Amino acid sequence: MFFETMKIFAMYARVVLDRNTWLDAFRKKYHDAYDPHITLIQPRIISEEQVSDIKKRVSSFFSDFHIPNHRIDVIFDTLIPEETKTEKNCVMIGPKQNFLLLDLQKRLRAILVEYLNFFEEKTKTYEENFRPHITIGIDLSSDDYMVALNELGNEYLFKGSVSEIVLTVVKEHTIEEAKNVENMTVFYL
């Protein structure tokens, strides 16, 4: 019997944040696992044989994609609360509007339309209703979630920029695999 080797791929924008001590402290307390990023393409399952096609499509896309100054500036100024009444609550902050990020994500989805086997079906909705954001608090109990929101208050504006888009292809959906540079292909705006 033949079994294909399965992989998981996703794409995200690396976000370089302007120096901000309150944000550093908040993230260290509530979400220190991943570097700041905006997920553009949610994790999807593919076969080993499909990896080269995806890389070729994305590489071709970025060779023709041009952004002034080779970066997208982002002002994070909108709280996106996500309370689930479980132990998996998130605190996210996004821009009120960023047409460049919305367009980029829409165009990436279009070139990857043949790869729709989502790792978690619920993330399909996130991707279809894309709201650019970075997560600054994750997997919080309802009590910790409320404490985090109170700690944020009304002053949570910060700035960042995007100049790199990362395609990750991993064997397992783990933090270690996602952070391993050997599993990343970086594209520059």
C-alpha positions in Angstrom: 0.0 0.0 0.0 1.3 3.5 -0.9 1.0 6.4 1.6 1.8 9.9 0.5 3.9 12.0 2.8 1.7 14.9 4.0 2.9 18.4 4.8 1.3 21.5 6.2 1.8 24.9 4.6 0.9 28.4 5.6 1.9 31.9 4.8 2.4 34.9 7.0 3.8 38.5 6.9 6.6 39.1 9.4 5.8 42.3 11.3 8.6 44.4 12.5 7.2 46.5 15.4 8.4 49.9 16.4 10.0 49.8 19.8 7.2 49.7 22.4 7.9 48.7 26.0 4.3 48.2 27.0 3.7 45.9 24.1 6.9 43.9 24.7 5.8 43.4 28.3 2.2 42.5 27.4 3.3 40.0 24.8 5.9 38.4 27.1 3.1 38.0 29.7 0.3 36.8 27.4 1.8 35.5 24.1 5.5 34.9 23.8 5.5 31.8 21.5 5.6 33.4 18.1 7.3 36.5 16.6 4.8 39.2 15.6 3.1 38.2 12.3 -0.1 38.4 10.3 -1.3 35.1 9.0 -2.3 35.5 5.3 -2.9 31.9 4.3 -4.1 29.6 7.1 -2.5 26.1 7.5 -3.5 23.7 4.8 -2.6 20.0 4.2 -0.7 19.1 1.0 1.3 16.2 -0.3 5.1 16.3 -0.6 4.6 16.4 -4.4 2.7 19.7 -4.2 5.3 21.6 -2.3 7.4 22.6 -5.4 4.2 23.8 -7.3 3.2 26.0 -4.4 6.7 27.4 -4.1 6.8 28.1 -7.8 3.4 29.8 -7.8 4.3 32.0 -4.9 7.8 32.9 -6.3 6.3 33.8 -9.6 3.7 36.0 -7.8 6.3 37.9 -5.9 8.5 38.4 -8.9 5.7 40.5 -10.4 4.3 42.0 -7.1 5.7 45.5 -6.4 5.1 47.7 -3.4 6.4 51.2 -3.0 9.5 51.3 -0.7 9.3 47.4 -0.6 7.3 47.5 2.6 3.8 47.9 4.0 3.4 50.3 6.9 0.8 49.3 9.4 -0.8 51.2 12.3 -2.3 48.8 14.8 -5.1 50.7 16.4 -8.2 48.4 16.6 -8.9 45.9 19.3 -10.3 42.7 18.0 -11.5 40.7 21.0 -12.2 37.0 20.6 -13.8 35.6 23.7 -14.8 32.0 23.3 -15.9 31.2 26.9 -13.2 28.5 26.9 -9.5 28.4 27.8 -8.6 29.5 24.3 -9.4 33.3 24.3 -7.3 35.6 22.2 -6.4 39.3 22.3 -5.7 40.7 18.8 -5.0 44.2 17.5 -5.3 45.1 13.9 -5.4 48.2 11.6 -8.7 50.0 11.0 -8.0 49.7 7.3 -5.0 48.5 5.3 -5.9 48.0 1.7 -2.4 46.7 0.7 -2.6 43.8 3.2 -6.2 43.0 2.1 -5.2 43.0 -1.5 -2.0 40.9 -0.9 -4.0 38.3 1.0 -6.7 38.2 -1.7 -4.2 37.7 -4.5 -2.3 35.0 -2.6 -5.6 33.1 -2.0 -6.3 33.4 -5.7 -3.0 31.7 -6.8 -3.5 29.0 -4.2 -7.1 28.3 -4.9 -6.4 24.6 -5.8 -5.1 24.0 -2.3 -8.1 24.2 0.0 -7.6 21.2 2.4 -7.4 23.3 5.6 -5.6 21.8 8.6 -8.5 23.0 10.8 -11.8 23.7 9.0 -12.6 26.6 11.3 -9.6 28.6 10.0 -11.2 28.6 6.5 -13.7 31.2 7.8 -10.9 33.3 9.3 -9.2 33.4 5.9 -12.3 34.1 3.9 -13.2 37.0 6.3 -9.6 38.2 6.6 -9.0 40.8 9.2 -5.3 41.6 9.4 -4.1 41.5 13.0 -1.4 40.4 15.3 -2.2 38.3 18.3 -0.8 39.7 21.5 -2.6 37.3 23.9 -3.5 33.7 23.3 -4.9 30.6 25.0 -6.2 32.7 27.9 -8.8 31.5 30.4 -11.8 33.7 30.7 -10.4 35.3 33.9 -7.0 36.0 32.3 -8.7 37.3 29.2 -10.6 39.9 31.3 -7.4 40.8 33.2 -5.6 41.3 29.9 -8.3 43.5 28.4 -8.3 45.6 31.6 -4.6 45.9 31.5 -4.8 47.1 27.9 -7.3 49.8 28.6 -7.9 52.2 25.7 -4.3 53.0 24.8 -3.0 50.2 22.6 -1.9 52.0 19.4 1.4 50.8 17.9 3.1 50.8 14.5 4.9 48.2 12.5 5.9 47.3 9.0 5.9 44.3 6.7 8.7 43.7 4.1 8.9 39.9 4.2 6.3 37.2 3.5 7.1 33.7 4.8 5.9 30.4 3.3 6.3 27.6 5.9 6.1 23.9 5.0 6.2 21.6 7.9 5.6 17.9 8.7 3.9 18.6 12.0 1.8 21.5 13.2 4.2 22.5 16.1 5.8 25.8 17.2 9.3 24.1 16.8 8.6 23.2 13.2 7.1 26.6 12.4 10.2 28.4 13.8 12.7 26.2 12.1 14.3 28.3 9.4 14.8 25.2 7.2 11.0 25.0 6.9 10.7 28.6 5.7 11.0 30.3 2.3 11.1 34.1 2.6 9.9 36.4 -0.1 10.7 40.1 -0.1 8.2 42.9 -1.1 
